[in-house]
Amino acid sequence: MSYITSDQLIARLRREIAEIDVHELAERMQDGEALTVIDIREQDEWSQGRIKGSVHIPRGFLELRVEALVPDRDHPIALTCASGIRTLLAARDLKELGYTNVASVRGGFNGWKNAGYPFSKPQILTEDQRHRYSRHTLMPEVGEEGQLQLLGASVLLIGAGGLGSPAAIYLAAAGVGKIGIVDFDVVDTSNLQRQIVHRLEDVDKPKVESAARTIAQLNPDVKVIGHQTQLTSQNAFDIIGQYDIVLNGSDNFPTRYLVNDACVLLGKKLVDASIFRFEGQVTVFDTANGGPCYRCLYPDPPPPGEVPSCAEGGVLGVLPGIVGSLEAVEAIKLILGIGEPLVGRLLLYDALEAEFREVKVRKNPDCPVCGTHPTVTELIDYEQFCGIPHAAPVSVNGVSQPVLA
């Protein structure tokens, strides 16, 4: 049996594998070509610097992860390592997988850096974080960069009740670095049936403090900022303006409309949900990118006497866990920029029928807040719309408008 040396193997691969130099790579990237640059160096090498726009898949995982990143076998791929040797071997293996347009970058990252092209030193996870979030970073849709995005993101929860509780727990577990909580209430024993962020020892204590203690025990990476106050037209801009995304879990219409108006005027993304008895609904309002707002769906608050109360209407304890978790999913998708968020779509859940259905929500050009000629240009308070509790949710435009949390 005859053998070849490693030098002979590399020489043969140079004849078989397409190579480009760092100057051609820079030109193609600058021209905006739909080119995926994959850096196959090890984690310690990647942490020392990277080509901006490149994706990191360590050599040992390349064949396992490339299909999820680049499903199109004809899509152009440029592979980089430190010097351009390992990428020859990697390109050979990608050709075995059927990839037809793979190039090895001659000189690799070192050649890129020595040629004077810009590079960045990525923020990296600590070893503890890499272990904690390993199930995230294994997914190409998240990866280490996505996890760092989560750690650098901020989300504001309106309410630490039925919806805010599961949302807070799962956002914290996912590693969202800054979580704000607006709630002026204290924990009551009746809350414990559904508000899972609180414990028996928290009864009669502020909900923001109880939630912060639970999150601190779950994930020390997360900074919790408690806003133990009622959201009003005077403080809404100051509070909401500190965060990237808002999750609405409030249990009353005045707050829902106030939060919507503030998010529209500030250009903030709003994940909105509500529940009643066995039914829940969730959607995403993103008017900065052309989506509808809460007032497009429900133009005006219901008149006094038609607002259901938590004490009167009731809610299945597990329901907010499902709907609040859906809110957390939507927030994470928005942070990572992945998937299709529920913009322009209202997802309805019926627990008794175990059924999901979807309703389209169209932007109303005559909306008083986000329409072509808005009439609401500053915040107002809506306390006058809180009336006598009613036992059934309001229906507007054929869609029930539950608010319990």
N, C-alpha and C positions, 0 to 999 in steps of 0.2 A: 504494500500500500504506500503510495507516495503522498507526501505532505507538502504544504506550502507554508512559508513563514508569514508572520503578520504583515511584514513590509510588502511581500508579494500580494497578499490579499488586498491591502490598501491600494496598491498600484492597479490591480485589476478592477477594483471598485471605481477608481477615478476614470477608467475607460467606460464603465457601464452606467455610472450615475451622473446625472446632470449637476453641474456646479455653477454657482454664481459668486461673484466677489461682493464685498461689502458695499462697494460703490453702486453696483447694479441694484442691490437690495435697497439701499437708501433712495435711489431714484424711483424705483417701483413703488415704494411706500409713500414717497412724496407726491407721486402722481395719483395717489388714491386708488391704486389697483386693489381689487378684491383678493388680497393675498393674506393667507394665514401664516404668521411667523410663529413657529413652535420652538421654544428653548428647551433643550433636553438635558441641561446640566443638572447637577445635584442641588439640593436645597441650599447648602452652604455657599455654593458658587453663585446661585441666583440672588442670594441676599447681598452679594457684593456689588451688584449692578445688573441692569437689564436694558435691552433695547425697548424703548417705549412702544407699546402696542403689541409686544410679543406675549405669547401665552406660555405658561410654564407647565410642562409635563415631564417629570424626571424620566430618564432613559428606561428605567426598569418598568415603567407603567405605560410607555408610549403605545404599544400595540393594544393594550387593554382599554385605553381611554380615547384614542384618536377618533374612533368611529362616532362617538357621541359628540365630539367637538366638530368634526368635519365629516358629515355623512355622505357628501357628494364625492365619489372617488375621482372625479375629474377636476375638482377644485384645486387651484394652485397652492402649494405648500412650500414654505422655505424653512429648513431645519437649521438651527444654530446650536453650537456647543461652545467650548472654550476656544478651540483652534480649527475645527472643521474636520476632525478625524472621526469622532464618534457619530457624527451626522451621516457619514458615508454608510456606516453599518446600519444606522437607523433607517436611512432612505431605502436601502436594499430590502429591509423587512417590510416597509410600507408598500413597496412594489409587490412584494409577495401577497399583501392584503388586497391588491388590486388598485392601488393609487397610481394614477398615470401622470401626474404633473407635480412631481416632488423634486426639489432641488436642495442640495447641500450648500451651505454658505461657507465658502473657502475663507479661512482665517477666523471664522467664528466671532464670538463676542470680543475676544482680545483684538482681532483685526479691526473690528468696528470702533473700539475705543481708541486704538492707536491711530486710526485715520482721522480722529478728531470729531467724529459724529457724536451727537448728544446721547447721553444715557442717564438713567435714573437709578437711584438705590431704593428699591421698594421697601416699604414698611413690611415687616415680617411678623409672623406669630411667634410667641414664645413656645418653648417645648410643652409647657402645661396647656397652653391654648391649642397647640397643634393636636394634642391628645384629646382635649375636651371636645373640639369641633371636628374630629376626624371624620365623622359620618357626613358632615357638610362638605369638607374639602375633597372627599372622594368623588363627589358629583361634579362633572365638568361645568354644569350650569352655575355652580357656586365656586368651588375651588378655594384656594387660599386668598386670592384677590377679592373674591366675593365675601369671604368671611371678614376680611379687613374692612370692606365696605359696610358690613353690618355693624362692626365694632365702632365705626366712625359715624354711624347714623344716629338720628334722634327722632323719637316718636312721642307724641303727646296723647295720653289717654284722657278722654273726658268722662270721668266717672270710674270709681274703683268698685263697681257693683257686679251684677251678673255677667255682663259682657266684658267689662274691663278686667275682671279677675282672670279668666283664661287667656285673654289677650296679653295681659301683663306677664303671666307665667311663661307663655310660649315665646314671647318676644325676648324676655330675659334669658330663657334657656338657649335661644338661638344666638344670643350674643349681641343684641342691639345695644350699643354702648351707652346711650342716654335715653332714659324713659322718664317723661314727666307725667304726673298724675294730678288732675284737678278734681277735688272732692272736698266738700265742707262737712260731710256727715260723719257720724261715729258708727261703729259696728254694733249691730243688734243681733240677738240670737236668731231672729227670723231671717237674717241675711245668710246664715251659714248653710241653708238648704241649697244654695246655688252659688254663692260668692266665695269661691274656693281659695282665694288668696288670703282669706282671714281665718283665724282660729278661735277656739272658745276663750282662750286667755286674752283675746283682743276685744272682747265685748266692752262697750262703753268707751273705747279708745278711738282716736281719729283713724279713719280708713286709710288716709295717705301714709300714716306711720305704720299701720299694720301691714300694708302692701309692701312698703319699703323694707321692713324686717324680713318678710318672706322672700323677697327677691335677693336680699343680701345673703341669705342662707343658701339660695339656689346658685347664684353666679356673682362672684366678687368683681367680675369685669364690668358689671353694669352699674352706672351711676343713676340713682333715682332722685328726682327733684320733686318734692311734694308741694303742691299749691293748695293749701288748706283754705280755700275760699270759694265763694260762689262766683261763677263766671258771669260777668256783666259787660255792658257796653263800654264801661270805663276801663276794664282791665283785659278784655279779650285780645286786643291787638298786642299788648305787651307780652302776654303769656303765650299765645299761639305763634307769635313771630319768632320765638326762640327755637322752634322745632321744624324738622323737614316734613313730617307727615303727621296728620291728626287722625285719631281713631275715636269715633263718637259712640259712646256707650251710655249716653245720658238717658234718664227715665222721664223726661218731660219735654213737651213741645217748645216752650220758650227757649230752652237751651239749645235744642236741635236747630231751630231757625237762626239763633244768634251765632252758633258755631259755623253753620253754613255760610252766612253772610260774611263773617270774618275771614273764612278760608277763601272765599271768592275774591274779596277785596285785597287779600294778601297774596293771592296766587298760590295757595297751599293745596296739596292733594289731601282729600278727605275720604277716609274709609268709614262708611256709615252702616250701621246695623240696628235692628230693633227686633223685639220679640213680644209675643202675647200668647199665653196659655201653651198651645202645642205648635205654634207657628213662628217662624222667624224669617227675616230677610236681610240681605247684605248687598251693598253696591259700592262703587268707587266714584267719587266726584272729582274731576280734574278739569276745571274750566280753563286753566292756563294753557291747556293743549286741546281746547275745542270741545271738551266734554260738557254734559249737562250738570246742573246743580240740584240740590234738594228741592228748590222752589220750582224747577222745571217739572219735577214729578208731583210735588204737592205745593201749588202756588201760594196758598195762604194757610196759616194755622187754623185748626178747627175752631168753631165758635165755643164759647163757654158751655159746659154741660155735656160735652161729647169727648172729654179727655178721660181715657181709662186710667185707673190707678192700680198700683201694684197690689194694694191690699184688697181691692174689690175684684179685680180680674183674675189674678193668680198667674202662675207660670210654672211649667214643669221644670224641676230643678236642673236636669241635665241639658235642657234645650240651650241655655246661654253658653254652656260649654262647647256645643257644636258651632253655634253661630259666632261666638267670640273667637274661636279657633280659626274660623274662616276669615275673620277680620285680620288676624295675625298673619295668615297666609298671604292675603292681599297686600298687607304692608311690606312683607318681606319681598314679594315680587316687585313692588314699586322700588324698593331700595336697590335691588339687584338689577333691575331693568330686564327681567326675564318673563316669559309667558305672556298671557293675555289678561291683563287686569280687568276687573268688572266695570270698566268705564262704559256708560251707555247701556248697561245690562243690570237688571235687578234679579238677583238669585233668591228664589222663594223656597222655603223648606217646610214641609208638613210632617211633623214627627209621627202623627197617628197613622198616616198613609205611607210613611217611609218614602217620601217622594220629593224630588227636587224638580222645579221648573223655572224657566227663565222668561222675563218680560223685558222687552226693549224699552229703554228710556231715551227719548229724543230731546235734544237741546231745543228749548223754546226761545225763538228769536224775540219774543215779547216778554221774556222773564224780567221781572223788576230788578234783579240783581246781576245776572250774567248775560242778559239780552243785548240786542243791538243798541237800544236806548234805555239804559238802566235808570230807574227812579230811586232806587235805594243805593245811596253813595256813602252813607255813614251808618254806624251801628246804632240800633235801637233796642230797647228791652221789650220783652213780650209777655211780661207777667199778667197782663190783662186777659190773656187767652187761657189762663188756667182756670177751669171752671169746676162744676160739680162732677165727681167721678161718674163714669158710665161703664157698664159692664161689657161693652163690645168695642172693638177697634173701629176707628173711622175709616171710611172708604172714599178715596179720592181718585178720579180717573179710572175707576174699576179696580184699583189695587188697595188692599187693606193697609192702613197706616198704624201699625202697632208701635208702642213706645216703651213698654215695660223693660226694665233691666234689673 
